[in-house]
């Protein structure tokens, strides 16, 4: 039953990810990326991680993609900006490198996946992935990463303000 | 017998596929905003793996760290898009081939 939900969702995500990379208008790429984020939220629900699924929709599909759309609209990017093809110039080296990387990673992963004995999952308690469970772990075992993340966000905020100023004085 | 749940390997394959699509996007695209979006695809692909192992071994650490990955993605996007706007102010293009001041 879960497989019947998983395969369409996974196919949807992969197709939309390809749509992000091979779309020639930036707005189309951004819309595909929003669709991919929503599909991944569905996959997180399938993995019982409900809290992360909600965060995925709120943070990624909401905040981050709105920022992307905002910048695309602000820079007034259009379809014709990629005159001469969507891929980079003199990219023979990059294409070869991309091919080697893609084949290598997929080969290694399939090697690991098909030889390892991994398909006997643990029995999950009902509290797995709930806000209470995640919150308790976050504020007991992972307090230090939490505080470091807050400092990181503060630094990013200050950095964005400084970069957005026209003149540094 | 039909398996009732999705095996871990399927999640890992999905994660690897999305990661490779992200790498391809970063390496071949010339539009700097699309390259940025490909980085987001790669971050999301890693989140699938983290949560899949969490689900498989009944842990919480992976979910916490996918939460941290989202924080890093938010910080990265805000700073990166500010850099793109600052670059665009100096040189009105988003073509990566034209930004070669720091190359070599």
Contacts between the chains, C-beta under 8 A, distances in Angstrom:
chain1	res1	chain2	res2	distance
A	1	B	4	6.8
A	2	B	4	6.8
A	2	B	5	5.4
A	2	B	6	5.1
A	3	B	2	8.0
A	3	B	3	6.6
A	3	B	6	5.8
A	3	B	10	8.0
A	6	B	6	4.6
A	6	B	10	6.6
A	10	B	10	7.5
A	10	B	14	4.8
A	13	B	14	7.1
A	13	B	18	6.7
A	14	B	14	7.4
A	14	B	17	5.7
A	14	B	18	6.8
A	14	B	21	7.2
A	17	B	18	5.4
A	17	B	21	4.5
A	17	B	22	7.4
A	17	B	41	5.4
A	18	B	21	6.1
A	20	B	21	7.9
A	20	B	25	6.6
A	20	B	34	7.1
A	20	B	37	5.4
A	20	B	38	6.8
A	20	B	41	6.3
A	21	B	21	6.0
A	21	B	24	6.0
A	21	B	25	3.9
A	21	B	28	7.8
A	21	B	29	6.6
A	21	B	34	7.3
A	21	B	38	6.2
A	21	B	41	8.0
A	23	B	34	7.9
A	26	B	31	6.2
A	26	B	33	5.3
A	26	B	34	6.3
A	29	B	33	7.7
A	29	B	34	5.2
A	29	B	37	5.7
A	30	B	37	6.8
A	33	B	37	5.1
A	33	B	40	6.5
A	33	B	41	7.3
A	36	B	41	7.0
A	36	B	44	7.4
A	37	B	44	7.0
A	40	B	44	5.6
A	40	B	47	7.5
A	40	B	48	6.8
A	43	B	11	7.8
A	43	B	14	7.4
A	43	B	48	6.5
A	44	B	47	7.8
A	44	B	48	7.9
A	44	B	51	6.0
A	46	B	6	6.7
A	47	B	11	7.1
A	47	B	51	5.1
A	47	B	52	6.2
A	47	B	54	7.7
A	47	B	55	4.5
A	48	B	55	5.8
A	49	B	51	4.8
A	49	B	54	6.9
A	49	B	55	6.9
A	49	B	63	5.5
A	49	B	66	7.8
A	51	B	63	7.1
A	52	B	47	7.4
A	52	B	51	6.2
A	52	B	63	5.4
A	52	B	66	5.6
A	52	B	67	6.8
A	55	B	67	6.6
A	55	B	70	6.1
A	56	B	47	7.8
A	56	B	70	7.6
A	59	B	70	5.1
A	59	B	73	7.8
A	59	B	74	6.3
A	60	B	40	7.4
A	60	B	44	7.3
A	60	B	70	7.0
A	60	B	73	7.3
A	63	B	74	6.7
A	64	B	40	7.0
A	64	B	73	6.5
A	64	B	74	6.2
A	64	B	77	5.1
A	67	B	77	5.8
A	67	B	78	6.9
A	67	B	81	6.0
A	68	B	33	7.0
A	68	B	36	7.5
A	68	B	37	6.8
A	68	B	77	7.3
A	68	B	81	7.3
A	71	B	33	6.8
A	71	B	81	4.8
A	71	B	84	6.5
A	71	B	85	6.6
A	72	B	33	6.3
A	74	B	85	7.0
A	75	B	33	7.9
A	75	B	84	7.6
A	75	B	85	7.4
A	75	B	88	5.6
A	75	B	94	6.6
A	77	B	31	7.7
A	77	B	33	6.9
A	77	B	94	6.3
A	81	B	31	7.1
A	81	B	93	7.8
A	81	B	94	6.5
A	81	B	95	7.5
A	82	B	30	6.6
A	82	B	31	6.0
A	82	B	95	7.7
A	85	B	30	7.9
A	86	B	29	6.3
A	86	B	30	6.6
A	86	B	31	7.0
A	86	B	34	7.9
A	87	B	28	4.6
A	87	B	29	6.6
A	87	B	30	6.3
A	88	B	28	6.4
A	88	B	29	7.2
A	88	B	30	4.4
A	88	B	96	6.3
A	88	B	97	5.7
A	89	B	30	7.4
A	89	B	97	4.9
A	91	B	28	6.3
A	94	B	27	5.0
A	94	B	28	6.2
A	95	B	27	8.0
A	95	B	28	6.6
A	97	B	27	6.5
A	98	B	23	6.8
A	98	B	24	5.3
A	98	B	27	4.5
A	98	B	28	6.0
A	101	B	20	7.5
A	101	B	23	5.7
A	101	B	27	7.7
A	102	B	20	4.6
A	102	B	23	6.7
A	102	B	24	6.2
A	105	B	16	6.1
A	105	B	19	6.9
A	105	B	20	5.5
A	105	B	23	7.6
A	106	B	16	6.1
A	106	B	17	7.4
A	106	B	20	6.1
A	109	B	12	6.3
A	109	B	13	6.7
A	109	B	16	4.0
A	110	B	13	7.2
A	110	B	16	8.0
A	112	B	12	7.7
A	113	B	9	4.1
A	113	B	12	5.5
A	113	B	13	6.2
A	114	B	9	7.3
A	118	B	7	7.5
A	118	B	8	4.8
A	118	B	9	6.2
A	118	B	56	7.3
A	119	B	7	4.3
A	119	B	8	6.1
A	119	B	9	6.5
A	121	B	5	6.4
A	121	B	8	6.9
A	121	B	55	7.0
A	121	B	56	5.0
A	122	B	56	6.6
A	122	B	57	5.6
A	122	B	58	4.1
A	123	B	58	7.3
A	124	B	55	7.0
A	124	B	58	5.7
A	125	B	58	7.3
A	128	B	55	7.5
A	128	B	58	6.7
A	129	B	55	8.0
A	129	B	63	6.7
A	133	B	60	6.2
A	134	B	60	6.2
A	134	B	63	5.6
A	134	B	64	6.9
A	134	B	67	7.6
A	137	B	60	4.0
A	137	B	61	7.3
A	137	B	63	7.9
A	137	B	64	5.9
A	138	B	64	5.5
A	138	B	67	7.3
A	141	B	61	7.6
A	141	B	64	8.0
A	142	B	61	7.4
A	142	B	64	4.9
A	145	B	64	7.2
A	145	B	65	7.8
A	145	B	68	5.8
A	149	B	68	5.6
A	149	B	71	4.4
A	149	B	72	7.8
A	152	B	71	6.5
A	152	B	72	6.8
A	152	B	75	5.4
A	153	B	71	6.2
A	153	B	74	7.0
A	153	B	75	5.7
A	155	B	75	7.4
A	156	B	74	7.5
A	156	B	75	3.4
A	156	B	76	7.6
A	156	B	78	5.3
A	156	B	79	5.2
A	157	B	78	7.1
A	159	B	78	7.9
A	159	B	79	4.9
A	159	B	82	7.2
A	160	B	78	4.6
A	160	B	79	5.5
A	160	B	81	8.0
A	160	B	82	4.4
A	163	B	79	6.9
A	163	B	82	3.9
A	163	B	83	6.0
A	163	B	85	7.8
A	163	B	86	5.3
A	164	B	82	5.2
A	164	B	85	6.7
A	164	B	86	7.2
A	166	B	89	7.5
